[in-house]
Amino acid sequence: MIDSNAKLKLQSVNLFYGDFHALGDVTFDIPECAITAIIGPSGCGKSSLLRLFNRMNDLIPGVRVDGSIFLNDIPIYGKNTDVVHLRQKVGMVFQKPNIFPMSIYDNVIIGPKHHGIKNKRDLEIIIERSLSQVALWDEVKDSLDKPGLGLAMGQQQRLCIARALAVEPEVILMDESCSALDPESTMKIEELMMELARNYTIIIVTHNMEQARRVSDMAAFMMIDKAKIGRLVEYERTSDIFLNPKDKRTEDYITGRFG
Protein backbone atom coordinates (compact mmCIF):
# COMPACT_ATOMS: atom_id res chain seq x y z
CA MET A 1 0.00 0.00 0.00
CA ILE A 2 1.55 3.30 -1.11
CA ASP A 3 0.55 6.62 0.43
CA SER A 4 1.87 9.82 -1.12
CA ASN A 5 1.32 11.60 2.20
CA ALA A 6 3.06 8.96 4.29
CA LYS A 7 5.24 9.88 7.24
CA LEU A 8 7.63 6.99 6.58
CA LYS A 9 8.21 5.13 3.33
CA LEU A 10 10.07 1.86 2.88
CA GLN A 11 11.21 0.78 -0.57
CA SER A 12 12.72 -2.69 -1.12
CA VAL A 13 14.39 -2.71 2.29
CA ASN A 14 16.74 -5.59 3.10
CA LEU A 15 18.50 -5.98 6.44
CA PHE A 16 21.59 -8.12 7.00
CA TYR A 17 23.41 -9.01 10.21
CA GLY A 18 26.70 -10.11 8.74
CA ASP A 19 25.82 -13.04 6.46
CA PHE A 20 22.36 -13.44 7.97
CA HIS A 21 19.57 -12.01 5.80
CA ALA A 22 17.06 -10.84 8.43
CA LEU A 23 14.53 -8.85 6.36
CA GLY A 24 13.79 -9.20 2.67
CA ASP A 25 12.36 -6.66 0.21
CA VAL A 26 10.06 -4.84 2.63
CA THR A 27 8.00 -2.11 0.95
CA PHE A 28 5.16 -0.18 2.56
CA ASP A 29 4.20 3.34 3.67
CA ILE A 30 3.26 4.42 7.19
CA PRO A 31 0.65 7.18 7.56
CA GLU A 32 1.12 10.28 9.66
CA CYS A 33 -0.73 10.73 12.97
CA ALA A 34 -1.94 7.14 13.13
CA ILE A 35 -1.03 3.92 14.94
CA THR A 36 0.58 1.19 12.86
CA ALA A 37 0.95 -2.26 14.42
CA ILE A 38 3.61 -4.73 13.29
CA ILE A 39 2.44 -8.26 14.04
CA GLY A 40 3.66 -11.76 13.35
CA PRO A 41 5.18 -14.84 15.01
CA SER A 42 8.35 -14.67 17.09
CA GLY A 43 11.53 -14.40 15.07
CA CYS A 44 10.00 -12.90 11.94
CA GLY A 45 11.90 -9.60 12.27
CA LYS A 46 9.30 -7.28 13.82
CA SER A 47 11.69 -5.59 16.25
CA SER A 48 14.46 -5.49 13.66
CA LEU A 49 12.08 -3.66 11.34
CA LEU A 50 11.05 -1.23 14.08
CA ARG A 51 14.67 -0.41 14.89
CA LEU A 52 15.36 0.52 11.27
CA PHE A 53 13.29 3.67 11.71
CA ASN A 54 15.72 5.28 14.16
CA ARG A 55 18.81 3.35 13.05
CA MET A 56 19.19 1.48 16.31
CA ASN A 57 20.43 -1.50 14.29
CA ASP A 58 23.50 0.59 13.43
CA LEU A 59 24.80 -0.27 16.90
CA ILE A 60 25.11 -3.96 15.94
CA PRO A 61 28.45 -4.96 14.34
CA GLY A 62 28.21 -6.15 10.76
CA VAL A 63 24.76 -4.73 10.08
CA ARG A 64 23.90 -3.65 6.53
CA VAL A 65 20.76 -2.07 5.11
CA ASP A 66 19.88 -2.07 1.41
CA GLY A 67 16.95 -0.23 -0.12
CA SER A 68 15.50 3.09 1.04
CA ILE A 69 13.62 4.44 4.04
CA PHE A 70 12.28 7.99 3.95
CA LEU A 71 11.09 10.20 6.80
CA ASN A 72 9.17 13.20 5.45
CA ASP A 73 10.51 12.17 2.00
CA ILE A 74 14.13 12.53 3.22
CA PRO A 75 16.27 9.36 3.16
CA ILE A 76 17.31 8.38 6.69
CA TYR A 77 20.12 6.11 5.50
CA GLY A 78 21.78 8.83 3.41
CA LYS A 79 25.46 9.57 3.92
CA ASN A 80 24.67 13.02 5.30
CA THR A 81 22.06 11.87 7.82
CA ASP A 82 22.58 13.23 11.33
CA VAL A 83 21.70 10.14 13.35
CA VAL A 84 21.43 12.10 16.63
CA HIS A 85 18.92 14.43 15.01
CA LEU A 86 17.06 11.45 13.52
CA ARG A 87 16.70 9.84 16.96
CA GLN A 88 15.35 13.12 18.29
CA LYS A 89 12.62 12.95 15.63
CA VAL A 90 12.03 9.22 16.08
CA GLY A 91 11.81 8.27 19.76
CA MET A 92 11.66 4.75 21.15
CA VAL A 93 9.98 3.06 24.11
CA PHE A 94 11.24 -0.42 24.94
CA GLN A 95 9.63 -3.60 26.22
CA LYS A 96 10.63 -2.98 29.83
CA PRO A 97 10.86 0.54 31.27
CA ASN A 98 14.49 1.69 30.94
CA ILE A 99 14.41 4.25 33.73
CA PHE A 100 17.73 5.95 34.38
CA PRO A 101 19.04 5.80 37.99
CA MET A 102 18.20 9.44 38.67
CA SER A 103 15.25 11.55 39.73
CA ILE A 104 11.94 11.77 37.85
CA TYR A 105 12.90 15.36 36.99
CA ASP A 106 16.29 14.38 35.57
CA ASN A 107 14.83 11.43 33.61
CA VAL A 108 12.60 13.83 31.69
CA ILE A 109 15.07 16.63 31.05
CA ILE A 110 18.07 14.51 30.05
CA GLY A 111 17.11 14.67 26.35
CA PRO A 112 16.33 18.39 26.15
CA LYS A 113 19.55 19.23 28.03
CA HIS A 114 21.52 17.02 25.64
CA HIS A 115 20.04 19.00 22.76
CA GLY A 116 21.12 22.31 24.28
CA ILE A 117 18.20 23.54 26.40
CA LYS A 118 19.66 24.89 29.66
CA ASN A 119 17.20 27.55 30.85
CA LYS A 120 15.54 26.32 34.04
CA ARG A 121 12.13 27.79 33.22
CA ASP A 122 12.19 26.23 29.74
CA LEU A 123 13.01 22.86 31.29
CA GLU A 124 10.20 23.20 33.83
CA ILE A 125 7.74 23.88 31.01
CA ILE A 126 8.98 20.79 29.17
CA ILE A 127 8.64 18.64 32.29
CA GLU A 128 5.07 19.70 33.02
CA ARG A 129 4.04 19.38 29.36
CA SER A 130 5.63 15.95 28.88
CA LEU A 131 4.34 14.46 32.12
CA SER A 132 0.87 15.91 31.49
CA GLN A 133 0.83 14.31 28.03
CA VAL A 134 1.20 10.88 29.64
CA ALA A 135 -1.26 11.65 32.49
CA LEU A 136 1.54 11.43 35.05
CA TRP A 137 1.91 15.07 36.12
CA ASP A 138 -0.75 15.02 38.84
CA GLU A 139 0.69 11.78 40.22
CA VAL A 140 4.32 12.94 40.53
CA LYS A 141 4.38 16.77 40.51
CA ASP A 142 5.14 16.88 44.25
CA SER A 143 7.88 14.23 44.05
CA LEU A 144 9.93 15.16 41.00
CA ASP A 145 13.13 14.90 43.04
CA LYS A 146 12.46 11.26 43.95
CA PRO A 147 14.05 8.37 42.02
CA GLY A 148 12.25 7.35 38.86
CA LEU A 149 12.96 3.72 39.77
CA GLY A 150 10.70 4.16 42.79
CA LEU A 151 7.61 4.44 40.60
CA ALA A 152 5.28 1.54 39.89
CA MET A 153 5.98 -0.37 36.66
CA GLY A 154 3.13 1.23 34.72
CA GLN A 155 4.18 4.69 35.90
CA GLN A 156 7.77 3.92 34.86
CA GLN A 157 6.63 3.10 31.34
CA ARG A 158 4.64 6.33 31.15
CA LEU A 159 7.74 8.17 32.39
CA CYS A 160 9.73 6.58 29.54
CA ILE A 161 7.12 7.83 27.08
CA ALA A 162 7.28 11.31 28.67
CA ARG A 163 11.06 11.26 28.28
CA ALA A 164 10.64 10.45 24.58
CA LEU A 165 8.08 13.25 24.19
CA ALA A 166 10.31 15.78 25.94
CA VAL A 167 12.49 16.20 22.83
CA GLU A 168 9.40 16.79 20.65
CA PRO A 169 9.66 13.80 18.30
CA GLU A 170 7.49 13.24 15.26
CA VAL A 171 7.43 9.43 15.47
CA ILE A 172 7.22 7.17 18.55
CA LEU A 173 8.32 3.54 18.30
CA MET A 174 6.94 1.13 20.92
CA ASP A 175 8.47 -2.35 21.10
CA GLU A 176 6.13 -4.64 23.08
CA SER A 177 5.81 -1.75 25.53
CA CYS A 178 2.85 -3.28 27.41
CA SER A 179 4.07 -6.88 27.68
CA ALA A 180 5.56 -6.40 31.16
CA LEU A 181 2.54 -4.52 32.54
CA ASP A 182 -0.59 -5.57 34.39
CA PRO A 183 -3.98 -5.20 32.64
CA GLU A 184 -4.81 -1.86 34.29
CA SER A 185 -1.47 -0.32 33.31
CA THR A 186 -1.80 -1.79 29.82
CA MET A 187 -5.19 -0.10 29.43
CA LYS A 188 -3.68 3.24 30.47
CA ILE A 189 -0.85 2.89 27.94
CA GLU A 190 -3.30 1.93 25.18
CA GLU A 191 -5.50 4.94 25.97
CA LEU A 192 -2.35 7.08 25.92
CA MET A 193 -1.32 5.71 22.51
CA MET A 194 -4.67 6.63 21.01
CA GLU A 195 -4.53 10.11 22.53
CA LEU A 196 -0.96 10.71 21.30
CA ALA A 197 -1.83 9.54 17.77
CA ARG A 198 -3.69 12.80 17.29
CA ASN A 199 -0.31 14.55 17.06
CA TYR A 200 2.30 11.82 16.60
CA THR A 201 2.96 8.90 14.28
CA ILE A 202 3.08 5.76 16.42
CA ILE A 203 4.45 2.37 15.38
CA ILE A 204 4.06 -0.58 17.73
CA VAL A 205 5.30 -4.15 17.78
CA THR A 206 2.91 -6.45 19.62
CA HIS A 207 2.16 -10.15 20.02
CA ASN A 208 -1.20 -9.23 21.51
CA MET A 209 -3.72 -9.54 18.68
CA GLU A 210 -6.50 -7.97 20.74
CA GLN A 211 -4.27 -4.99 21.47
CA ALA A 212 -3.42 -4.56 17.79
CA ARG A 213 -7.10 -4.74 16.96
CA ARG A 214 -8.07 -2.24 19.69
CA VAL A 215 -5.54 0.50 19.13
CA SER A 216 -4.06 0.41 15.62
CA ASP A 217 -5.26 2.00 12.41
CA MET A 218 -2.96 -0.01 10.13
CA ALA A 219 -1.45 -3.47 10.56
CA ALA A 220 1.59 -5.06 8.94
CA PHE A 221 1.74 -8.86 9.16
CA MET A 222 5.17 -10.47 8.85
CA MET A 223 6.45 -14.04 8.56
CA ILE A 224 9.69 -15.81 7.81
CA ASP A 225 9.95 -17.65 4.51
CA LYS A 226 11.58 -21.02 3.86
CA ALA A 227 14.99 -19.32 3.78
CA LYS A 228 14.33 -17.88 7.28
CA ILE A 229 14.08 -14.33 5.89
CA GLY A 230 11.51 -11.99 7.43
CA ARG A 231 8.97 -10.86 4.84
CA LEU A 232 5.99 -8.54 4.81
CA VAL A 233 2.97 -10.72 3.98
CA GLU A 234 0.14 -8.21 4.16
CA TYR A 235 -0.34 -4.55 5.05
CA GLU A 236 -3.81 -3.04 5.26
CA ARG A 237 -6.16 -1.18 7.53
CA THR A 238 -6.40 -3.10 10.78
CA SER A 239 -10.12 -3.71 10.32
CA ASP A 240 -9.44 -5.31 6.94
CA ILE A 241 -6.58 -7.43 8.28
CA PHE A 242 -8.77 -8.87 11.03
CA LEU A 243 -12.10 -9.08 9.23
CA ASN A 244 -11.09 -9.75 5.64
CA PRO A 245 -7.43 -10.80 5.32
CA LYS A 246 -6.27 -11.30 1.75
CA ASP A 247 -3.63 -13.92 2.56
CA LYS A 248 -4.46 -17.30 4.10
CA ARG A 249 -1.34 -17.07 6.26
CA THR A 250 -2.62 -13.85 7.82
CA GLU A 251 -5.96 -15.46 8.60
CA ASP A 252 -4.26 -18.49 10.14
CA TYR A 253 -2.11 -16.31 12.37
CA ILE A 254 -4.75 -13.92 13.69
CA THR A 255 -7.13 -16.81 14.39
CA GLY A 256 -4.44 -18.65 16.37
CA ARG A 257 -3.86 -21.55 14.00
CA PHE A 258 -0.11 -20.96 14.27
CA GLY A 259 2.35 -18.54 15.84
N, C-alpha and C positions, 0 to 999 in steps of 0.2 A: 504494500500500500504506500503510495507516494503522495506527500502533502507539500505543496509549494510553500505553505506558511509554517512548515515544521520548525520546531526549536532545534532539534538534532536530526541529522541525516546520516545514515550509514549506507555506504556503497561498496559492495563486494569486499567486505571486511574479513580478513583472515588473521588469526592470532596463533603464533607459535611460541612455545617454551622450548628453546633449543630445537631438537629434532621432533618434538611432539607437536602435532597439529591440533590445537585445542578448539578453534572455531573456524568454520568454513563458509565462505561466501555469504556473509550475513548482510542483507540489504533491507532496510525499512526506515520509515520516518516517524519521529516522535513529536506529537503535537504540543504546542505551548499551553501552559496553564491547564494541565490535565494530569491525571494519574495513569501511568502505564505500568502494568504488572508483567514481569518476566516469570513464566512458570515452566515447569518441566521436571522430570525425575532427577535425582541426585547424580552429579557427575556430568551433566549435559553442557556445562559452561555458563550457567546463569550468572554467577558472581564474576567470572572472568569477563563476561560481556559488560556487566555493570561497571567494572573497574576501568574499562576502556574509556569511559566518558570523562574521567578526570585524570587519566594516565597513571593510575595507581600501579598498573602492571609494569610500568617502567622501572619500578623498584626491584623487580625480579631479574636476576642475571640471565642473559641469553634470550630475553623476550624479543619478539619481532612482530610488527603489525604491518600487514599489507592492505591495500584498499584505502578508502577515505571516510573520515568522520568529520562532519561539519557542525559547528555551533554557531547559530545565527549566520549561516552560510560562509563561515570562516573555518578553514581546515584546522583542526586541533593537533594534527600530527605533522604540521608544517615545520620546516627547519627554524623558522623565526618565532615559533610559539613560545610565549612566556608561560612555563608550566605553573609557576607560583600564582600568576594572575588567573590562569585557567582554573586552578583549584579554589580560588576565591569565588569564581563564578559558578563552579560546580562543587557543592559541598557534599559530604558523605556522612551517613549515620550507620554504625556497624551493628552486628548481631547483638553483641553485649555492650552495655554502656561503657565507653572508654573515658571515664572521668579522670581528669588529671588530679594528682595529689596536692590540691590547693583549694582555696576557698571557692564558694559558689561565685562570688564576684570575679575572682581571677580566672575561673574557668570560662566565663563569658567574654571577658575583655581580652583574652590572650590573642585572639585573631585580629581584632581591630588595632591593638597596640603593635602587633607585628607588621601591620600595613600602614603604620605611621600616625595613628591617632593617639595623641598624648594628652589633650586637654581633658581635665577631670570632668567638667560638666558635659562635654560631648560623650565621654565614656558612660556617664551616669544615664544619659538619655538612651544610649544603645542598650544598656543593661535592662532598663525598665521596658523598653520596646520589645526586646528579644524575649524576655521572660514572660511578658504579657501575651506575646504571640503564641506561646505554648501553654498558656493558662497556668503558669507557675509563679507569677509575680506575687499574687496575694498569699501564696503558701510560703514564700521564702523571703519576702521583702524585709522582714525584721531579723533575718539571720544570714545575710549575704556574706558575713565574715566567717561563717562556719564551713567546715570541710564539705566539699561536694560529695565525697564518698560516704558521708553520713546520711544522705538522703535515701529514701526507699528506692527500690529498683526502677519502678515506673517513673518516679520523679527524676532519677538519674538519666533515663533515656530522654525525657523531655528536656533536661538540661543540655544533653548532647545536641538535640535539635536546636535549642536556643543558641548554643555556641556556633552552630553552622549558620544560623540566620543572622548572627551578629555582624558578619562580614558582607551582608547583603548579596547573597548568591542569586543566581537566576534559576538554577537547577539544584534539586536535592535528591541524592541517591540514598536509598534505604535498603540495606542488605539484611533480610530476615530480622528486621529491627523489633519485631514483637515476639519472636520465638522464645525469648527468655522471660517473658512477662506473664503475670497472671491475667485471667480473663478481664477483670475490671481495668487494669492498666492497658491491656490491649485495646479495649474499647475506647479509652481516652486517646491513645495514639492514632487509632483509625479516624476518630472524629477530628483530630488535629490535622491529619493528612488531608481530609476533605476540605477543611477550612483553608489550609495553606494553598491548596490547588487553585484557589481564586487568583492568586498572585504569583505562584511559582510552578515550574514544571517539576513533577515528582515522578521518579522511576523507582519501583520497588521490586525486589526479588522475594518471592514467598513460596513456601510449600503448602500453605493453607489455601485450599481452593475456595472455601467460603469467604475468606478475607479478600482474595482477588476479586471474587464476584461482588462483594459488598462495596469495595472502595474504588476499584479502578474503572477508568473510562475505556482504555485499550488494553489488550492482552497479547503478549507474544509467547507462543508455545514452542519450546525447544526440545530436541532429542539428540542422542548420539546415533550416528549411522553405523554401518557394519565396520567401518574403518576406525571407529571410536572418535570421530570428529563431531563436535557440537554443531548442529544445524538448526536454523529457524524453519519450523514446519508450517506455522500458520500465524498470521498477525491480523487481527480484526478488532472491531469494537468488542468489548467484553461480553456484552449481551449476545452478540452473534457467536462468539467462541463457545459460550456455555449452552446456548439454546439451539444453535444451528451450525455446528462445526463443519467445515468443508472437508477436513481430512479425517479418515477413520482413526488414525493414531491419536489425534486430539480428543476425539470422542472417548476412546478407550482410556485415556489418561484422566480426563476430568470426571469420568464415571467410576474411577477406581479399579479398572480392569488390570492396570499395571502401574508401576511407579511407586 
